[in-house]
């Protein structure tokens, strides 16, 4: 269980969203926090040096293929 303190303006917005969605404010906040945690986990995974190296290799290959394709197109 988590207790949050939010200002009145945010609470009013949260009330509008939860009413529109037909869900409790607690459920809306829990979903938002879950999405945040999942996004952070994905960001951290993308910072893995092996993933960065693989991405760099794929970018280099894509550039080489595009340049070869442009050479073929120019002929």
MODELLER restraints for C-alpha pairs under 7 A, 6 or more apart:
rsr = mdl.restraints
at = mdl.atoms
rsr.add(forms.Gaussian(group=physical.xy_distance, feature=features.Distance(at['CA:14:A'], at['CA:25:A']), mean=6.43, stdev=0.5))
rsr.add(forms.Gaussian(group=physical.xy_distance, feature=features.Distance(at['CA:15:A'], at['CA:25:A']), mean=6.49, stdev=0.5))
rsr.add(forms.Gaussian(group=physical.xy_distance, feature=features.Distance(at['CA:18:A'], at['CA:24:A']), mean=5.65, stdev=0.5))
rsr.add(forms.Gaussian(group=physical.xy_distance, feature=features.Distance(at['CA:18:A'], at['CA:25:A']), mean=5.41, stdev=0.5))
rsr.add(forms.Gaussian(group=physical.xy_distance, feature=features.Distance(at['CA:18:A'], at['CA:28:A']), mean=6.35, stdev=0.5))
rsr.add(forms.Gaussian(group=physical.xy_distance, feature=features.Distance(at['CA:46:A'], at['CA:52:A']), mean=6.96, stdev=0.5))
